[in-house]
Amino acid sequence: MSAQCEVTAKVAAGAPISFFERYLTVWVFLCIFAGIALGQIAPGVFQALGRLEVAQVNLPVGVLIWVMIIPMLMKIDFGALHEVREQKHSMAITLVVNWAIKPFTMAALGWIFIRHVFAPWLPAEQIDSYIAGLILLGAAPCTAMVFVWSNLCRGNANFTLTQVALNDLIMVFAFAPIVALLLGVSSIPVPWDTLFLSVVMYIVIPLAIAQFIRKRLLARGRAAFDAALTRIGPFSIMALLATLVLLFSFQGGTIVAQPGIIAMLAVPILLQTLLIAGLGYVLNRGLRVRHDVAGPSTMIGASNFFELAVAVAIVLYGFDSGAALATVVGVLIEVPVMLWLVRTVNTSKAWYERGLQRAG
């Protein structure tokens, strides 16, 4: 799963796979259960960690994301960014899927499952609020974690950075009008501090640190650079597992108290994630996009900018609202589902590239 691409590469090269890598799926689920249990055993500690935030951006999680993405951002070569112009098809797919399809399919799935299929088992007064939370998730494509997903499926680092930057720019102008249209609310209070801080914290600062380290290492030679990436690589996976523990510990009480509602809200989010990922992947294949570009193009649409969604849900509907709960469910299921999608993209590479050869 998360290290599946590294494991596959090691197998191909005849290198041994460590015990940790071989059973990484097990460690992920153990971290999920550990997070829920720790949230119950020491709720005060984890509630205090959860309150360490600025503009709805949790600082401990932010630091862990730095540890995850800095090794990936070190791979970006600004001298090769001009090559991204050749990927206009994949960039177009990313933009169309993220902004012309994803928010509307999420609204449709919310309407089908929350208003109709699961309505008899949900509190009637919260149904509109649940749907609103789902729409907020669907209208906010991922910013930080897409670097993780891109790296794990051996995605092109330069393309990943460019598509994230372009989506963030569009988000500034398109998020509020799309959400207003789907919610029927005339004025959406966009939390600009959350949006700005997330971009600075998850892109600008770690990118500057990564490029500084890259320059220093490359000055010693390519071998020193490659060796350093190999040494720090495991820290990315450890930070991802620690993030899982924190996220599930923050919401452990909610999961235990409302497991049925959590499960019902997870259904449309899961279906949306699979639908958008599948659509993006197939469109990229149909337009003969390289696999290392199709991976990050697929992942950015499938994952969500949950800090923004949670912040807007709280501002519009309140901390204890169904909308806030729905956005939190998005946070909880995203990492396990996206890791499974990473594995799917990696294991389907041969199938994907056969389609490119036939098209050629």
C-alpha positions as CSV (number, residue, x, y, z in Angstrom):
1,M,0.0,0.0,0.0
2,S,1.7,3.3,1.0
3,A,5.2,1.9,0.3
4,Q,4.0,-0.4,-2.4
5,C,5.9,1.4,-5.2
6,E,9.2,1.1,-3.2
7,V,8.5,-2.5,-2.4
8,T,7.7,-3.3,-6.1
9,A,11.0,-1.6,-7.1
10,K,12.9,-3.6,-4.6
11,V,11.4,-6.8,-5.8
12,A,12.3,-5.9,-9.4
13,A,15.8,-5.2,-8.4
14,G,16.1,-8.4,-6.4
15,A,16.6,-6.4,-3.2
16,P,15.3,-7.8,0.1
17,I,12.0,-6.4,1.5
18,S,12.1,-5.5,5.1
19,F,9.6,-6.9,7.6
20,F,8.2,-3.4,8.1
21,E,7.6,-2.9,4.4
22,R,6.1,-6.3,3.8
23,Y,3.4,-5.8,6.5
24,L,2.8,-2.1,6.1
25,T,-0.9,-2.7,5.5
26,V,-1.1,-4.2,9.0
27,W,0.8,-1.2,10.5
28,V,-1.7,1.2,9.0
29,F,-4.7,-0.6,10.5
30,L,-3.0,-1.0,13.8
31,C,-2.3,2.8,13.8
32,I,-6.0,3.5,13.2
33,F,-7.1,1.3,16.1
34,A,-4.3,2.7,18.3
35,G,-5.5,6.2,17.6
36,I,-9.1,5.4,18.5
37,A,-8.0,3.6,21.7
38,L,-5.6,6.4,22.7
39,G,-8.3,8.9,22.2
40,Q,-10.4,7.0,24.7
41,I,-7.6,6.2,27.2
42,A,-6.1,9.7,27.3
43,P,-8.8,12.0,25.9
44,G,-7.4,15.1,27.7
45,V,-3.9,14.7,26.1
46,F,-5.2,14.3,22.6
47,Q,-7.8,17.0,22.9
48,A,-5.0,19.3,24.0
49,L,-3.0,18.3,20.9
50,G,-6.1,18.8,18.8
51,R,-6.5,22.4,20.1
52,L,-2.9,23.3,19.0
53,E,-4.1,24.9,15.8
54,V,-4.0,28.2,14.0
55,A,-6.9,29.1,11.6
56,Q,-8.2,25.5,11.8
57,V,-4.8,24.1,10.8
58,N,-3.5,21.6,13.4
59,L,0.1,22.3,14.1
60,P,1.2,18.8,15.2
61,V,-0.3,17.3,12.1
62,G,1.3,20.1,10.1
63,V,4.7,19.2,11.4
64,L,4.2,15.6,10.5
65,I,3.1,16.6,7.0
66,W,6.4,18.5,6.7
67,V,8.3,15.3,7.6
68,M,6.3,13.5,5.0
69,I,6.6,15.9,2.1
70,I,10.0,17.5,2.4
71,P,11.8,14.4,1.0
72,M,9.3,14.5,-1.9
73,L,9.7,18.2,-2.6
74,M,13.5,17.6,-2.7
75,K,12.9,15.7,-5.9
76,I,11.6,18.8,-7.7
77,D,13.9,20.2,-10.3
78,F,12.9,23.8,-11.1
79,G,15.2,23.6,-14.2
80,A,12.9,20.9,-15.6
81,L,9.5,22.7,-15.0
82,H,9.3,23.6,-18.6
83,E,8.5,20.0,-19.4
84,V,5.2,20.4,-17.6
85,R,3.9,22.3,-20.7
86,E,4.0,19.0,-22.5
87,Q,1.4,17.6,-20.1
88,K,-1.5,19.9,-21.1
89,H,-3.9,17.0,-21.5
90,S,-3.4,15.8,-18.0
91,M,-3.6,19.3,-16.6
92,A,-6.9,19.8,-18.4
93,I,-8.2,16.5,-17.0
94,T,-7.2,17.6,-13.5
95,L,-9.0,21.0,-13.8
96,V,-12.2,19.6,-15.4
97,V,-12.5,16.7,-12.9
98,N,-11.8,18.9,-9.9
99,W,-14.0,21.9,-10.7
100,A,-16.6,20.8,-13.3
101,I,-17.4,17.3,-12.1
102,K,-16.3,16.6,-8.5
103,P,-18.4,19.1,-6.6
104,F,-21.6,18.1,-8.4
105,T,-21.1,14.3,-8.2
106,M,-20.6,14.8,-4.4
107,A,-23.8,16.7,-4.1
108,A,-25.6,14.1,-6.1
109,L,-24.3,11.2,-4.0
110,G,-25.2,13.1,-0.8
111,W,-28.7,13.6,-2.1
112,I,-29.1,9.9,-3.0
113,F,-27.6,8.4,0.2
114,I,-28.2,10.9,2.9
115,R,-31.6,12.3,1.8
116,H,-33.0,9.0,0.6
117,V,-31.2,5.7,1.2
118,F,-30.1,6.3,4.8
119,A,-32.6,9.0,5.8
120,P,-34.7,6.7,8.0
121,W,-31.7,6.0,10.3
122,L,-30.4,9.6,10.4
123,P,-31.6,12.5,12.6
124,A,-34.0,14.4,10.3
125,E,-32.9,17.8,11.5
126,Q,-29.3,17.2,10.5
127,I,-29.8,15.7,7.0
128,D,-29.4,19.1,5.2
129,S,-26.3,19.8,7.3
130,Y,-24.8,16.4,6.5
131,I,-25.2,17.0,2.8
132,A,-23.7,20.5,3.2
133,G,-20.6,19.0,4.8
134,L,-20.2,16.5,1.9
135,I,-20.5,19.3,-0.6
136,L,-17.8,21.3,1.2
137,L,-15.5,18.3,0.9
138,G,-16.2,17.8,-2.7
139,A,-15.5,21.5,-3.6
140,A,-12.0,21.5,-2.1
141,P,-9.3,19.5,-3.9
142,C,-6.2,18.5,-2.0
143,T,-3.2,20.7,-1.3
144,A,-0.6,19.0,0.9
145,M,-1.3,15.3,1.0
146,V,-1.3,15.0,-2.8
147,F,2.5,15.3,-2.6
148,V,2.5,12.1,-0.5
149,W,0.2,10.2,-2.8
150,S,2.2,11.4,-5.9
151,N,5.5,10.2,-4.4
152,L,4.0,6.8,-3.4
153,C,2.9,6.1,-6.9
154,R,6.2,7.4,-8.4
155,G,4.5,10.5,-9.8
156,N,6.4,13.3,-11.6
157,A,7.3,15.7,-8.8
158,N,7.4,18.8,-11.1
159,F,3.9,18.1,-12.5
160,T,2.6,17.5,-9.0
161,L,3.8,20.9,-7.8
162,T,2.5,22.7,-10.8
163,Q,-1.0,21.2,-10.6
164,V,-1.2,21.9,-6.9
165,A,-0.3,25.5,-7.4
166,L,-2.8,25.9,-10.3
167,N,-5.6,24.3,-8.3
168,D,-4.9,26.5,-5.3
169,L,-5.1,29.6,-7.5
170,I,-8.4,28.5,-8.9
171,M,-9.7,27.6,-5.4
172,V,-9.3,31.3,-4.4
173,F,-11.8,32.3,-7.1
174,A,-14.0,29.2,-7.6
175,F,-14.6,27.6,-4.2
176,A,-17.1,30.1,-2.8
177,P,-19.2,30.4,-6.0
178,I,-19.5,26.7,-6.4
179,V,-20.3,26.0,-2.8
180,A,-22.9,28.9,-2.8
181,L,-24.5,27.4,-5.9
182,L,-24.8,23.9,-4.5
183,L,-25.9,25.0,-1.0
184,G,-28.2,27.7,-2.2
185,V,-26.5,30.1,0.2
186,S,-25.9,33.6,-1.2
187,S,-22.7,34.3,0.8
188,I,-20.1,31.8,1.7
189,P,-17.6,33.0,4.3
190,V,-14.3,31.7,2.9
191,P,-11.8,31.4,5.8
192,W,-8.9,33.2,4.0
193,D,-6.6,32.7,6.9
194,T,-7.0,28.9,6.7
195,L,-6.5,29.0,2.9
196,F,-3.5,31.3,3.1
197,L,-1.9,29.5,6.0
198,S,-2.3,26.1,4.5
199,V,-0.6,27.2,1.3
200,V,2.2,28.8,3.1
201,M,2.6,26.0,5.6
202,Y,2.2,23.0,3.2
203,I,3.8,24.4,0.1
204,V,5.9,27.6,0.4
205,I,7.9,26.8,3.6
206,P,8.5,23.1,3.1
207,L,9.4,23.7,-0.6
208,A,11.9,26.3,0.4
209,I,13.5,24.0,3.0
210,A,13.5,21.1,0.6
211,Q,15.2,23.1,-2.2
212,F,17.8,24.5,0.2
213,I,18.7,20.9,1.3
214,R,18.6,19.7,-2.3
215,K,21.1,22.4,-3.4
216,R,23.4,21.6,-0.5
217,L,23.4,17.9,-1.2
218,L,23.8,18.2,-5.0
219,A,26.8,20.4,-4.3
220,R,28.4,17.2,-2.9
221,G,27.4,15.2,-5.9
222,R,24.5,13.1,-7.2
223,A,25.5,10.1,-5.2
224,A,25.3,12.1,-1.9
225,F,21.9,13.4,-2.9
226,D,20.5,9.9,-3.7
227,A,22.0,8.4,-0.5
228,A,20.4,11.1,1.6
229,L,17.0,10.5,0.0
230,T,17.3,6.8,0.7
231,R,18.2,7.5,4.4
232,I,15.3,9.9,5.0
233,G,12.7,8.0,3.0
234,P,11.5,5.8,6.0
235,F,10.8,9.0,8.0
236,S,8.0,9.9,5.5
237,I,6.2,6.6,6.2
238,M,6.7,6.9,9.9
239,A,5.2,10.4,9.8
240,L,2.3,9.1,7.8
241,L,1.6,6.4,10.4
242,A,1.9,9.0,13.2
243,T,-0.5,11.2,11.4
244,L,-3.1,8.4,11.3
245,V,-2.7,7.9,15.1
246,L,-3.3,11.6,15.7
247,L,-6.3,12.0,13.4
248,F,-8.1,9.0,14.8
249,S,-7.2,9.9,18.4
250,F,-8.7,13.4,17.9
251,Q,-12.0,11.9,16.8
252,G,-12.0,8.7,18.8
253,G,-14.9,9.8,20.9
254,T,-17.0,10.7,17.9
255,I,-16.3,7.3,16.3
256,V,-17.2,5.4,19.4
257,A,-20.3,7.5,20.1
258,Q,-21.8,7.6,16.6
259,P,-20.4,4.6,14.7
260,G,-23.6,4.1,12.6
261,I,-23.7,7.7,11.5
262,I,-20.0,7.7,10.7
263,A,-20.4,4.6,8.6
264,M,-23.4,6.0,6.7
265,L,-21.6,9.3,5.9
266,A,-18.6,7.3,4.8
267,V,-20.5,5.6,2.0
268,P,-21.0,8.6,-0.3
269,I,-17.5,9.9,0.5
270,L,-16.0,6.5,-0.4
271,L,-18.0,6.2,-3.6
272,Q,-17.1,9.8,-4.6
273,T,-13.4,9.0,-4.0
274,L,-13.4,5.9,-6.1
275,L,-15.5,7.5,-8.9
276,I,-13.3,10.6,-9.2
277,A,-10.1,8.5,-9.1
278,G,-11.4,6.0,-11.7
279,L,-12.6,8.8,-14.0
280,G,-9.3,10.7,-13.8
281,Y,-7.2,7.6,-14.3
282,V,-9.2,6.3,-17.3
283,L,-9.3,9.8,-19.0
284,N,-5.5,10.0,-18.6
285,R,-5.1,6.6,-20.2
286,G,-7.4,7.5,-23.0
287,L,-5.4,10.6,-23.8
288,R,-2.1,8.7,-23.7
289,V,-0.7,10.5,-20.7
290,R,2.4,9.0,-19.1
291,H,1.8,6.9,-16.0
292,D,4.1,9.1,-13.8
293,V,1.9,12.0,-14.6
294,A,-1.5,10.2,-14.6
295,G,-0.9,9.1,-11.0
296,P,-0.7,12.6,-9.4
297,S,-3.4,13.8,-11.8
298,T,-5.7,11.1,-10.5
299,M,-4.8,11.6,-6.8
300,I,-5.4,15.3,-6.5
301,G,-9.0,15.0,-7.5
302,A,-9.7,11.9,-5.3
303,S,-8.4,13.6,-2.1
304,N,-9.7,16.6,-0.3
305,F,-8.5,19.9,1.3
306,F,-10.1,18.9,4.6
307,E,-8.8,21.8,6.6
308,L,-10.7,24.2,4.4
309,A,-13.8,22.1,4.4
310,V,-13.8,21.7,8.2
311,A,-13.2,25.4,8.7
312,V,-16.1,26.5,6.5
313,A,-18.5,23.9,8.0
314,I,-17.8,25.2,11.5
315,V,-18.2,28.8,10.4
316,L,-21.5,28.1,8.6
317,Y,-23.1,25.5,10.7
318,G,-21.3,25.3,14.1
319,F,-18.8,23.0,15.7
320,D,-21.4,20.3,16.7
321,S,-23.2,20.4,13.4
322,G,-23.8,17.5,11.0
323,A,-21.8,19.4,8.4
324,A,-18.7,19.5,10.7
325,L,-19.1,15.8,11.4
326,A,-19.4,15.0,7.7
327,T,-16.1,16.8,6.9
328,V,-14.4,15.0,9.8
329,V,-15.5,11.7,8.4
330,G,-13.8,12.8,5.2
331,V,-10.6,13.3,7.2
332,L,-10.9,9.9,8.8
333,I,-11.4,7.7,5.7
334,E,-9.1,9.7,3.3
335,V,-5.8,8.2,4.3
336,P,-6.7,4.5,4.2
337,V,-8.7,4.9,1.0
338,M,-6.0,6.9,-0.7
339,L,-3.4,4.4,0.3
340,W,-5.5,1.7,-1.4
341,L,-5.8,3.8,-4.5
342,V,-2.0,4.3,-4.5
343,R,-1.6,0.5,-4.5
344,T,-4.2,0.2,-7.3
345,V,-2.4,2.7,-9.5
346,N,1.0,1.0,-8.9
347,T,-0.3,-2.6,-9.5
348,S,-2.2,-1.5,-12.7
349,K,0.8,0.2,-14.3
350,A,1.3,-2.7,-16.8
351,W,-2.4,-2.5,-17.8
352,Y,-2.2,1.2,-18.1
353,E,0.9,1.2,-20.3
354,R,-0.5,-1.6,-22.6
355,G,-3.3,0.9,-23.4
356,L,-0.7,3.5,-24.4
357,Q,1.1,1.1,-26.7
358,R,-2.2,0.0,-28.4
359,A,-3.1,3.7,-28.9
360,G,0.3,4.3,-30.4
